[in-house]
Amino acid sequence: MATSHEDTPVEAQPRKPVIGLLGGVGSGKSTVAAELAALGCAVIDADAVGHEVLSEPEVKAELGRLWGEGVLTASGEVDREAVAKIVFDSPDALAALNALMHPLMRERMARRIAELSGDDACPAVVLDAALLLETDWHELCTTLVFVSAGGAARAERVARQRHWDRAELERREKSQKPLDIKRSAADHILDNSSSLSYLREQVRSVFHRIADATNCP
């Protein structure tokens, strides 16, 4: 379940639901985020936040210090492909990158959550982050939703959408918490093993339950 914000006094308790999405690679978290956006929710995409952080001068300078000017383009921007090659098979390099990026990403996401919590037109905030539990970003959320899908369906999805083979899917999943831990952490579970219309129906039901619980005195 979502962690109490009493343990994170630096970040204010949001005034509206903050829905964190959990699930395996290719489970359909982005689809669920899009459905929640259609219901008026504001979606914070951790990948997009990460790209923003990579553009910060201090981050570019630190990456250059760590791995040389080869990780920067001629225009001085971070060459994400070059960084990916460095951290691909190096746990130490990946740990160094995460230690630099993750606190800055959390700070930026917490600030956005605080801003959106004051927006009356936004009924809830959605945090779409693949490493929600691994980074403790789930502490920013008030409720967690697990998107369930079978291994075959997920493999077909990532092959079609991202051109990954089964080995790449398994490699990505090894860097994340096991699915049973993600599922047990969730307050709500969505089944994405059938049609989009069925998933949409579940999303609406869960969203209204979350909203009703928030509005209860």
trRosetta pair geometry for C-beta under 8 A, 3 or more apart (Angstrom, degrees):
i j d omega theta_ij theta_ji phi_ij phi_ji
1 144 6.8 -177 -146 25 34 115
1 185 6.6 -142 -20 -170 24 55
1 186 7.8 11 -90 124 47 8
1 187 5.7 73 -125 -72 80 89
2 20 6.8 140 -99 21 108 124
2 138 6.1 -145 -125 164 69 93
2 139 7.7 135 -174 -116 77 28
2 141 4.8 -120 -125 99 126 90
2 142 5.6 124 107 177 166 16
2 143 5.6 -94 -18 -86 137 21
2 144 5.3 163 -61 -24 86 95
2 187 6.7 -29 -11 -32 94 123
3 7 6.2 -60 160 43 113 133
3 8 7.7 81 114 -12 117 115
3 136 7.8 -13 14 -161 154 85
3 138 6.3 100 5 110 100 92
3 139 4.5 -35 66 -108 127 75
4 7 5.8 101 83 -3 83 95
5 8 5.4 -70 -153 55 62 94
5 9 7.9 115 154 -83 76 36
5 11 6.5 -108 -151 91 109 94
5 12 7.7 31 166 153 144 21
5 13 4.7 161 76 -92 152 80
5 139 7.1 122 -99 173 62 82
6 9 7.4 9 -168 -70 37 79
7 139 7.0 -94 80 -144 109 125
8 11 4.9 -5 134 37 114 105
8 139 5.3 109 -29 156 147 128
11 110 4.7 -95 -121 -150 119 132
11 113 8.0 34 -171 71 115 130
11 114 7.8 -136 -160 -58 76 112
11 139 7.7 114 55 125 145 101
11 140 6.6 -79 160 -109 159 78
12 114 5.9 80 50 -110 114 111
14 17 7.7 32 106 159 127 3
14 18 5.1 100 35 -33 161 117
14 113 5.6 -77 -87 159 127 107
14 114 7.1 -129 -101 -92 80 48
14 117 4.4 -148 -154 -96 84 136
14 125 7.0 -103 -159 25 157 129
14 142 6.4 -111 57 -38 114 120
15 117 4.5 117 33 174 87 108
15 118 7.1 74 36 -74 135 52
16 116 7.9 -97 55 124 123 85
16 117 5.4 -180 22 -135 91 72
16 122 7.1 149 81 107 161 87
16 123 6.8 -167 -174 170 136 34
16 124 5.8 -144 145 -101 108 50
16 125 6.9 112 91 -6 103 88
16 214 6.6 54 -151 -179 55 152
17 123 7.7 6 40 140 104 71
17 124 4.1 -19 74 -125 102 108
17 125 7.2 -170 102 33 58 64
17 142 5.3 -124 -140 66 57 129
17 143 6.0 -23 -155 19 107 116
17 210 5.1 73 -122 157 163 115
17 211 6.8 -96 -4 -84 139 54
17 214 5.2 -103 -48 -65 98 145
18 113 5.7 15 -108 -144 135 125
18 124 7.1 -179 -84 -172 26 80
18 125 4.7 -13 -115 70 74 104
18 126 7.9 171 -164 -86 52 20
18 127 6.3 32 172 -17 95 111
18 140 6.2 -99 140 135 151 75
18 141 4.6 -141 109 -130 98 52
18 142 4.8 108 40 4 79 88
18 143 7.4 152 74 28 51 68
19 36 6.8 -140 71 -142 148 159
19 41 7.2 -29 29 -153 127 151
19 124 5.7 42 -12 157 110 127
19 125 7.0 177 22 89 71 48
19 126 4.9 -24 69 -109 102 69
19 127 7.0 -179 86 21 47 71
19 141 6.6 41 -158 -150 8 112
19 142 7.6 -40 -67 57 44 81
19 143 5.7 -23 -109 76 66 94
19 144 7.7 141 -164 -105 56 24
19 145 5.8 10 -175 -3 104 118
19 210 6.6 10 -85 -161 114 169
20 126 8.0 152 -87 -162 23 54
20 127 4.8 -20 -105 65 70 110
20 129 7.4 -42 -150 36 92 99
20 132 5.2 131 -179 -159 118 144
20 137 7.3 157 -125 115 130 88
20 138 5.2 137 142 -124 175 73
20 140 7.4 119 -73 74 119 82
20 141 3.5 -69 -26 -75 113 161
20 143 7.2 -176 25 92 78 42
20 144 4.7 -28 71 -108 102 75
20 145 7.1 168 82 23 49 70
21 29 4.4 126 144 -154 132 107
21 32 6.0 155 -126 85 132 128
21 33 6.2 -78 -31 -63 158 95
21 126 6.7 33 -30 -175 110 98
21 127 6.9 -164 12 86 78 57
21 128 5.2 5 37 -110 131 64
21 129 7.5 140 58 30 84 54
21 132 7.1 173 70 -44 49 152
21 144 7.9 169 -84 -158 13 65
21 145 5.7 -27 -109 70 59 94
21 147 6.5 12 -169 -15 98 113
22 29 7.6 -160 83 -100 8 125
22 132 5.9 -108 -87 55 78 138
22 133 6.9 45 -114 -29 117 110
22 144 5.7 33 -13 178 120 107
22 145 6.8 176 26 86 80 41
22 146 4.5 -34 80 -101 107 69
22 147 7.0 175 85 15 50 71
22 182 4.3 179 170 -173 125 106
22 183 7.6 -169 117 -70 130 36
22 185 6.6 141 -75 77 169 111
22 186 5.6 -133 48 -77 135 107
23 27 3.4 -130 159 71 123 153
23 28 6.9 -72 143 51 163 62
23 29 4.9 -176 43 -60 126 102
23 146 5.9 136 -74 -166 73 59
23 147 3.6 -26 -76 59 146 88
23 148 6.9 -136 -124 -64 100 30
23 149 7.2 49 -171 13 120 95
23 179 7.9 16 -159 -130 39 93
23 182 6.7 175 -70 145 20 146
23 192 7.9 26 -142 21 148 134
24 27 4.6 115 56 -50 70 114
24 149 6.8 -125 53 56 109 87
24 151 7.9 -57 126 -97 165 63
24 154 5.7 -33 105 -114 120 161
24 173 6.4 1 -154 -114 94 118
24 176 7.8 152 -129 90 56 147
24 179 5.2 -19 -65 -94 107 114
24 182 7.6 176 -55 50 62 156
25 130 7.4 32 -94 -143 77 120
25 154 6.4 103 91 177 63 124
25 158 6.3 23 141 -71 100 144
25 169 5.7 -177 93 -152 132 79
25 172 4.9 79 -79 105 160 127
25 173 5.4 -116 5 -70 119 87
25 176 7.3 166 -41 9 95 149
26 149 7.1 -111 116 84 76 138
26 153 7.7 174 134 116 110 67
26 154 3.6 121 94 -164 117 80
26 155 7.0 133 93 -52 165 22
26 157 4.3 146 -168 79 107 117
26 158 4.1 -83 -80 -43 131 100
26 161 7.7 161 -120 43 92 125
26 162 8.0 -116 -85 14 101 125
26 169 6.7 -26 -5 -130 135 117
27 147 4.5 135 132 105 118 103
27 148 6.8 -62 -158 -134 121 7
27 149 4.4 170 -140 22 67 112
27 154 5.9 -17 -72 -100 53 115
27 192 6.1 113 169 55 71 137
28 31 4.3 -39 -172 35 87 122
28 32 6.1 93 128 -24 85 91
28 147 5.2 -140 71 165 85 139
28 149 5.9 109 0 -39 109 142
28 157 7.4 -95 -64 -147 80 165
28 192 4.1 -154 39 -178 149 164
28 199 6.9 -83 146 -140 150 155
29 32 5.6 -54 -151 37 35 111
29 33 6.3 39 149 -22 67 104
29 128 5.8 145 144 -146 109 96
29 130 7.7 168 50 -90 156 63
29 147 5.2 -169 -79 23 65 146
30 33 5.3 -48 -146 34 36 116
30 34 6.4 39 152 -21 64 102
30 128 6.4 84 -96 -167 60 145
31 34 5.7 -52 -151 34 32 112
31 35 6.6 32 150 -18 64 104
31 192 7.2 122 71 -133 134 139
31 196 7.4 -114 -175 -126 134 95
31 199 6.8 17 126 132 124 152
32 35 5.6 -53 -149 36 35 112
32 36 6.4 33 152 -17 66 105
32 145 7.1 -159 160 115 149 132
32 147 5.4 -139 -24 -85 145 133
32 190 6.3 135 -105 66 134 164
32 192 7.5 -95 -54 -71 106 133
32 199 7.2 -107 -85 170 80 115
32 203 5.8 -179 -143 -101 79 122
33 36 5.8 -56 -149 39 31 110
33 37 6.3 37 149 -23 64 104
33 43 4.8 90 180 -132 106 136
33 45 7.5 98 163 -87 160 85
33 126 5.3 160 -133 133 82 143
33 128 4.4 -9 -83 -72 148 137
34 37 5.4 -48 -147 33 34 116
34 38 6.6 39 150 -23 63 100
34 43 7.7 -15 -77 -52 39 162
35 38 5.6 -48 -154 29 35 115
35 39 7.0 30 147 -14 61 103
35 199 7.1 -150 -47 126 161 96
35 200 5.5 -159 -132 -117 133 73
35 203 4.3 44 120 117 138 171
35 204 7.8 -97 163 -48 115 71
36 39 5.5 -56 -155 37 39 111
36 41 4.2 -27 152 41 94 142
36 43 6.8 121 86 -76 107 104
36 124 7.2 -77 -177 84 116 117
36 126 4.9 111 102 -63 147 148
36 203 6.3 -124 -62 -176 73 120
36 207 6.3 167 -118 -91 85 127
37 40 7.7 164 -176 25 33 6
37 41 5.7 -89 -88 68 38 80
37 42 7.6 58 -116 -117 80 17
37 43 5.0 -47 -74 -21 110 121
37 126 7.2 -94 -59 28 74 141
39 123 7.2 -72 132 52 93 134
39 203 7.6 -159 -24 136 136 107
39 204 7.0 166 -86 -108 134 72
39 207 5.6 8 130 173 171 168
40 121 7.3 -128 -170 159 112 70
40 122 6.8 -179 151 -132 88 43
40 123 5.2 67 99 9 119 108
40 124 8.0 94 95 30 84 75
41 122 6.8 71 -143 -166 37 82
41 123 6.2 -69 -82 65 68 86
41 124 4.6 -31 -116 74 105 85
41 125 6.7 159 -171 -104 92 15
41 126 5.0 70 142 -22 132 108
41 207 7.6 -121 -42 -133 129 125
42 116 4.8 -131 60 -141 154 141
42 119 7.3 70 -33 65 143 143
42 122 4.7 -12 -19 -140 112 132
42 124 7.7 -162 30 97 70 43
42 125 5.2 -26 69 -114 96 70
42 126 7.0 -176 88 22 43 77
43 125 7.9 153 -92 -167 24 57
43 126 4.5 -23 -109 69 70 111
43 128 5.9 14 -171 -6 103 119
44 49 6.7 28 176 -46 94 126
44 109 5.6 111 160 -137 149 94
44 112 5.6 132 -101 102 129 142
44 113 7.2 -57 -28 -65 153 80
44 125 6.5 21 -10 179 108 103
44 126 6.8 -178 24 87 68 55
44 127 5.2 -14 65 -110 109 63
44 128 6.8 176 83 25 53 74
45 48 4.1 65 86 10 109 111
45 49 6.8 175 91 -12 56 83
45 128 5.3 -18 -110 69 58 114
46 49 5.3 -53 -146 38 38 115
46 50 6.2 45 153 -25 67 102
46 105 6.6 56 -155 178 87 132
46 109 7.2 -11 -102 -80 79 138
46 127 7.1 55 -50 -179 100 81
46 128 6.4 -141 1 95 86 58
46 129 3.4 76 -28 -106 148 89
46 130 7.0 -133 67 13 134 68
46 131 7.4 -145 132 41 161 82
46 132 8.0 -152 -37 -74 152 73
46 137 7.4 66 -100 144 135 176
47 50 5.6 -52 -152 32 31 115
47 51 6.8 32 150 -18 63 101
47 130 7.8 55 -56 -6 96 107
48 51 5.7 -50 -152 33 36 112
48 52 6.6 39 148 -20 64 102
49 52 5.5 -52 -154 33 36 114
49 53 6.4 36 150 -20 67 104
49 105 5.2 102 127 -146 118 92
49 108 5.5 163 -160 98 113 130
49 109 5.9 -2 -126 -65 166 93
50 53 5.6 -52 -147 34 33 111
50 54 6.5 39 152 -24 64 103
50 101 6.3 29 -136 -175 90 130
50 105 5.9 -6 -83 -99 67 131
51 54 5.6 -50 -151 30 33 116
51 55 7.2 33 151 -21 60 102
51 80 7.9 -30 -113 -78 84 142
52 55 5.9 -61 -164 29 36 110
52 56 7.7 49 142 -37 63 91
52 108 6.9 166 92 -173 129 164
53 56 5.7 -33 -165 -1 47 117
53 59 5.9 117 154 -62 75 164
53 101 5.8 113 114 -146 144 81
53 104 4.9 125 -141 114 127 122
53 105 5.5 -72 -39 -73 153 77
53 108 6.6 -137 -72 -8 102 150
54 59 5.9 -128 -130 120 31 141
54 60 7.4 82 174 -69 58 79
54 77 7.9 60 134 -175 100 82
54 78 4.5 -96 176 36 109 147
54 80 7.0 10 -165 -83 166 98
54 101 7.7 -3 -68 -114 76 113
55 59 7.6 44 52 59 19 126
55 60 7.5 6 -155 -45 23 114
55 77 6.9 -21 -113 -134 77 93
55 78 7.4 -118 -77 10 45 106
56 59 4.4 79 69 7 94 110
56 60 7.0 -172 86 -8 47 85
56 104 7.0 -126 24 -176 157 149
57 60 5.8 -58 -148 38 32 109
57 61 6.2 31 157 -20 67 108
58 61 5.6 -53 -145 37 32 113
58 62 6.3 31 156 -19 65 107
59 62 5.9 -56 -146 37 30 108
59 63 6.3 28 157 -17 65 106
59 78 7.4 -42 121 -55 103 137
59 100 6.5 123 -131 157 84 117
59 101 7.3 66 -135 -93 126 71
59 104 6.9 -109 -74 41 121 173
60 63 5.9 -56 -146 38 29 109
60 64 6.4 30 155 -18 63 108
60 72 6.4 75 -167 -102 101 117
60 76 6.8 53 174 166 151 81
60 77 7.3 -93 -110 -140 132 30
60 78 5.7 -134 -107 -58 84 91
61 64 5.8 -58 -152 38 29 112
61 65 6.4 31 151 -21 64 106
62 65 5.5 -51 -147 34 35 113
62 66 6.3 33 154 -20 66 105
62 100 5.8 175 114 -134 144 138
63 66 5.7 -53 -144 37 33 111
63 67 6.2 -30 176 33 67 104
63 71 5.1 -114 148 107 109 142
63 72 7.4 134 97 -58 110 90
63 78 6.1 43 69 -116 163 110
63 83 6.7 -40 -157 -99 133 120
63 97 7.9 43 -107 -113 99 84
63 100 7.5 157 -65 123 79 168
64 67 7.3 -86 -129 59 19 66
64 68 6.7 -44 -162 141 57 12
64 69 5.6 28 -146 -90 104 52
64 71 6.4 -152 -87 59 54 103
64 72 5.7 -3 -85 -27 107 126
66 71 7.9 -1 73 14 91 155
66 96 6.1 150 -144 146 145 139
67 70 6.9 -90 134 62 90 93
67 71 4.9 67 89 -29 118 134
67 83 7.5 141 56 -110 160 70
67 86 5.6 -16 -133 -125 151 163
67 93 7.7 62 -80 -141 124 115
68 71 6.6 118 75 -2 62 90
69 72 5.5 -60 -165 39 61 109
70 79 7.6 -73 149 43 54 140
70 82 6.0 -160 138 -169 83 145
71 78 6.4 -14 148 -148 90 73
71 79 5.6 -151 -173 47 43 94
71 82 4.9 -169 -119 108 58 124
71 83 5.4 72 -149 -70 114 81
71 86 7.1 -31 -91 -17 118 145
72 76 5.7 -11 178 -144 123 35
72 77 6.7 148 -157 73 75 27
72 78 6.3 -53 -105 -101 63 39
72 79 6.3 176 -120 -8 8 93
73 76 6.8 -46 69 24 73 18
73 77 4.8 -1 33 57 116 81
73 78 7.6 17 -6 79 90 8
73 79 5.1 131 -56 -67 79 93
78 83 6.4 5 175 -30 107 135
79 82 3.9 44 103 13 116 117
79 83 6.6 156 89 -15 63 83
80 83 5.6 -54 -148 38 36 112
80 84 6.1 41 152 -25 67 105
81 84 5.6 -50 -146 33 31 115
81 85 6.6 34 154 -21 63 102
82 85 5.9 -52 -153 31 32 112
82 86 6.8 32 150 -20 63 104
83 86 5.7 -56 -155 33 35 113
83 87 6.4 10 159 -2 70 110
83 97 6.9 116 -180 -113 113 138
84 87 6.4 -68 -142 47 28 94
84 88 6.1 54 156 -60 65 95
85 88 5.7 -28 -145 -9 29 122
86 90 6.5 -49 157 34 60 135
86 93 5.2 -137 143 174 91 152
87 90 5.8 -101 -136 60 36 93
87 93 4.5 -145 -101 113 66 106
87 94 4.2 109 -167 -79 107 73
87 97 5.4 -37 -86 -2 145 146
90 93 3.7 46 103 16 124 113
90 94 6.3 160 92 -14 67 83
91 94 5.6 -57 -145 40 32 111
91 95 6.1 35 156 -22 67 106
92 95 5.7 -53 -147 35 30 112
92 96 6.5 31 153 -19 63 104
93 96 5.6 -53 -150 34 33 112
93 97 6.5 34 152 -19 65 104
94 97 5.7 -53 -149 36 33 112
94 98 6.2 31 154 -16 66 107
95 98 5.8 -55 -144 40 30 110
95 99 6.2 34 156 -23 65 107
96 99 5.8 -53 -145 34 29 113
96 100 6.6 25 155 -15 61 107
97 100 5.9 -63 -157 38 30 108
97 101 5.9 8 159 -5 69 118
98 101 6.0 -65 -131 47 29 99
98 102 5.1 21 -179 -22 72 119
98 135 7.8 -141 -167 -102 111 99
99 102 7.0 -31 -103 30 15 105
99 103 7.7 10 -179 -6 44 106
100 103 7.9 -97 172 33 17 95
100 104 7.3 -10 152 2 57 121
101 104 6.0 -82 -161 46 35 106
101 105 5.8 28 157 -21 78 114
102 105 5.5 -55 -140 37 32 112
102 106 6.2 34 160 -21 66 104
102 135 5.2 -154 -151 -140 127 118
103 106 5.7 -53 -146 35 32 112
103 107 6.4 35 155 -21 64 104
104 107 5.7 -50 -148 34 32 113
104 108 6.5 29 154 -16 63 106
105 108 5.8 -58 -149 38 32 109
105 109 6.2 27 155 -16 67 108
105 135 7.9 -35 81 -177 124 156
105 137 7.9 -46 114 -90 106 131
106 109 5.8 -57 -143 40 30 107
106 110 6.1 32 158 -21 66 108
106 135 7.1 -165 -68 152 112 119
106 137 6.0 -145 -106 -101 94 90
106 140 7.2 -166 -153 -50 85 131
107 110 5.9 -55 -145 36 26 111
107 111 6.5 28 155 -20 61 107
108 111 5.8 -55 -151 34 30 112
108 112 6.6 27 153 -17 64 105
109 112 5.7 -55 -149 37 35 110
109 113 6.3 38 153 -22 67 103
109 127 6.7 67 -172 -125 131 115
109 137 6.8 20 79 -149 157 118
109 140 6.2 7 120 -154 114 173
110 113 5.7 -51 -147 34 32 113
110 114 6.5 34 153 -19 64 104
110 140 5.8 -127 -91 -118 79 121
111 114 5.8 -54 -152 35 31 112
111 115 6.5 30 151 -18 64 105
112 115 5.6 -53 -148 37 35 111
112 116 6.1 28 157 -14 69 109
112 125 7.8 148 123 -149 90 139
113 116 5.9 -60 -143 42 28 106
113 117 6.2 39 154 -32 64 105
113 125 5.4 152 -126 114 78 170
113 127 7.7 -17 -80 -68 118 113
113 140 6.0 -178 -27 178 164 112
114 117 5.7 -49 -148 24 28 117
114 118 7.4 19 156 -12 57 102
115 118 6.4 -70 -170 34 33 104
115 119 7.2 34 141 -29 66 106
116 119 5.2 -49 -154 19 48 119
116 122 5.2 -69 -174 94 92 164
116 125 4.9 108 102 -85 142 120
117 125 7.1 -54 -66 -23 71 131
119 122 4.2 49 93 12 113 112
122 125 6.8 39 154 -68 127 73
123 211 6.2 -13 171 -109 121 122
124 207 7.2 -151 24 -149 151 92
124 210 6.8 47 -100 116 154 129
124 211 6.9 -104 -46 -81 123 89
127 132 6.8 119 118 -114 111 115
127 137 6.7 -157 160 144 143 115
127 140 6.3 107 -67 92 163 118
127 141 5.8 -118 31 -78 132 106
129 132 4.6 124 81 -72 100 78
129 135 7.3 -73 148 38 137 133
129 137 5.5 -14 80 84 161 152
130 176 6.8 -90 158 -95 91 130
131 134 4.1 -66 -166 54 90 116
131 135 4.8 77 125 -18 105 107
131 137 7.3 86 102 15 74 122
131 175 8.0 -51 -95 131 110 98
131 176 6.6 -132 -102 -111 69 89
132 135 6.9 -76 -151 42 13 96
132 137 5.2 -97 -144 72 55 102
132 138 5.0 80 156 -63 94 87
132 141 7.7 16 -168 -16 122 139
132 144 7.7 148 135 -129 144 111
133 136 7.5 26 -171 -76 34 35
133 138 5.5 16 -90 -22 56 133
133 176 8.0 87 56 -169 103 82
133 177 4.8 -25 84 -6 135 148
133 181 7.1 161 144 126 167 110
133 182 6.4 -138 -11 -100 145 78
133 185 6.2 144 -95 26 130 175
134 175 7.8 22 -113 147 166 72
134 176 6.2 -104 -43 -133 133 58
134 177 6.0 -159 -63 -31 85 94
136 139 5.3 10 165 -8 84 116
137 140 5.5 -29 -178 14 66 116
137 141 7.7 64 134 -19 69 99
138 141 5.3 -53 -162 28 55 117
138 144 6.1 5 -148 -86 115 126
138 185 7.1 -34 -155 162 166 135
141 144 5.9 92 114 -71 146 76
142 214 7.8 68 124 -96 150 110
143 187 4.7 -77 -159 43 87 150
143 188 7.0 34 164 1 114 107
143 210 5.6 -153 58 -127 165 117
144 185 5.8 -35 102 128 160 89
144 186 4.7 -123 112 -122 99 56
144 187 5.3 121 52 5 67 87
144 188 7.6 179 96 31 47 71
145 186 6.1 64 -141 -153 15 112
145 187 7.0 -47 -73 59 54 82
145 188 4.7 -20 -113 72 81 101
145 189 7.5 169 -163 -86 62 23
145 190 6.3 33 173 -12 106 109
145 206 6.3 91 -119 158 128 150
146 182 5.7 133 -119 138 114 91
146 183 5.0 109 -169 -112 168 55
146 185 7.6 124 -64 68 117 76
146 186 3.6 -90 -20 -59 106 159
146 188 7.2 -177 25 92 70 49
146 189 4.9 -18 67 -111 101 73
146 190 7.0 -175 90 26 50 71
147 190 5.0 -20 -112 68 63 108
147 192 5.4 18 -178 -8 95 130
148 183 7.1 50 -85 -103 107 112
148 189 5.9 26 -19 -175 120 101
148 190 6.6 179 20 84 78 50
148 191 5.4 -28 69 -109 109 53
148 192 6.4 161 74 24 48 77
148 193 7.1 -37 115 -30 86 102
149 153 4.8 -110 172 89 104 126
149 154 5.2 128 105 -59 114 92
149 157 7.6 13 140 -6 154 146
149 191 7.9 124 -78 -169 57 48
149 192 4.5 -43 -71 81 105 97
149 193 5.5 161 -130 -73 62 71
150 153 4.7 89 62 11 84 105
150 154 6.9 -155 94 -6 41 90
150 193 5.6 65 -7 -114 97 117
151 154 5.7 -59 -145 39 30 109
151 155 6.1 31 158 -21 67 107
152 155 5.8 -54 -146 36 29 111
152 156 6.4 28 155 -17 64 106
153 156 5.9 -55 -149 37 30 110
153 157 6.2 32 153 -23 64 109
153 192 7.7 178 128 114 145 84
153 193 6.0 -161 -19 -126 165 71
154 157 5.5 -54 -146 34 32 114
154 158 6.4 21 161 -11 67 105
154 169 6.9 132 127 -158 101 138
155 158 6.4 -58 -144 40 27 100
155 159 6.2 29 156 -20 62 111
155 166 5.4 5 -140 -101 125 85
155 169 5.7 -112 -108 0 74 172
156 159 5.8 -59 -147 37 28 113
156 160 6.3 22 158 -15 65 111
157 160 6.0 -63 -150 39 26 105
157 161 5.9 -4 166 5 67 117
158 161 6.1 -63 -125 53 30 94
158 162 4.9 -32 -166 40 71 114
158 164 4.5 -33 145 52 110 115
158 168 7.6 -151 138 93 132 105
158 169 5.4 139 67 -89 154 110
159 162 7.6 -36 -71 58 10 70
159 163 6.8 38 -163 -123 43 25
159 164 6.2 -101 -84 66 49 57
159 165 6.8 54 -104 -102 98 37
164 168 3.9 -124 -163 87 100 131
164 169 5.5 124 127 -53 125 77
164 172 7.6 -15 -161 -13 158 134
165 168 5.4 99 52 8 64 100
165 169 7.3 -119 106 -4 36 91
166 169 5.5 -53 -151 35 36 116
166 170 6.3 34 153 -17 68 105
167 170 5.8 -56 -149 38 31 109
167 171 6.3 34 152 -22 65 106
168 171 5.5 -51 -146 35 33 114
168 172 6.4 35 155 -19 65 103
169 172 5.9 -57 -152 35 29 109
169 173 6.4 23 154 -16 64 110
170 173 5.7 -57 -145 38 32 110
170 174 6.6 42 154 -31 64 100
171 174 5.8 -49 -155 21 32 115
171 175 7.6 26 152 -15 59 100
172 175 6.3 -62 -168 30 38 108
172 176 7.3 18 145 -9 67 112
173 176 5.6 -67 -155 40 46 108
176 182 7.9 7 153 -54 111 129
177 181 4.6 -99 165 82 114 129
177 182 5.6 137 95 -53 114 88
178 181 4.9 92 65 5 81 103
178 182 7.3 -150 99 -4 43 87
179 182 5.5 -55 -149 38 38 113
179 183 6.1 39 154 -21 70 106
180 183 5.6 -50 -144 37 33 113
180 184 6.2 31 157 -18 65 107
181 184 5.9 -55 -143 39 30 107
181 185 6.4 30 155 -22 63 108
182 185 5.8 -60 -151 33 29 111
182 186 6.8 37 152 -37 62 104
183 186 5.8 -52 -158 14 34 117
183 189 6.7 32 -148 -104 87 121
186 189 5.7 104 107 -72 143 75
188 206 4.7 113 171 -142 153 122
188 209 7.2 143 -96 78 137 135
188 210 7.4 -77 -25 -59 148 105
190 199 6.5 66 171 -146 117 81
190 202 4.9 132 -135 127 90 135
190 203 6.6 29 -118 -73 142 68
190 206 6.6 -75 -72 -21 101 152
191 194 6.8 39 124 6 102 100
191 198 7.5 -47 89 134 96 116
191 199 7.5 -134 86 -97 55 74
191 202 6.6 173 37 -75 73 166
192 199 5.2 40 -110 -102 78 126
194 198 4.4 -2 92 53 123 153
194 199 7.2 177 68 -41 81 81
195 198 4.7 101 59 4 81 100
195 199 7.1 -143 100 -2 46 86
196 199 5.5 -55 -148 39 36 112
196 200 6.1 40 152 -24 68 105
197 200 5.5 -50 -145 34 32 115
197 201 6.5 38 153 -23 62 102
198 201 5.7 -50 -152 31 33 114
198 202 6.7 31 151 -16 63 104
199 202 5.7 -57 -153 37 35 111
199 203 6.3 37 151 -23 68 104
200 203 5.6 -51 -146 33 33 114
200 204 6.5 33 155 -19 64 104
201 204 6.0 -55 -152 35 29 110
201 205 6.5 28 152 -18 63 108
202 205 5.6 -57 -149 37 33 112
202 206 6.2 27 157 -14 69 107
203 206 6.0 -58 -146 40 28 106
203 207 6.0 30 156 -22 65 110
204 207 5.7 -55 -144 36 27 113
204 208 6.4 24 159 -16 63 107
205 208 6.1 -60 -151 37 27 106
205 209 6.5 27 152 -18 63 107
206 209 5.6 -55 -150 36 34 113
206 210 6.3 33 154 -19 67 105
207 210 5.8 -56 -150 36 31 110
207 211 6.2 27 154 -16 66 109
208 211 5.6 -53 -141 40 33 111
208 212 6.0 36 157 -22 66 106
209 212 5.8 -54 -143 37 28 110
209 213 6.3 27 157 -19 63 107
210 213 5.9 -57 -149 36 28 110
210 214 6.4 28 153 -20 63 107
211 214 5.7 -56 -150 35 31 112
211 215 6.4 21 156 -13 65 111
212 215 5.9 -64 -147 41 30 106
212 216 6.7 47 152 -42 64 94
213 216 5.8 -36 -155 4 34 117
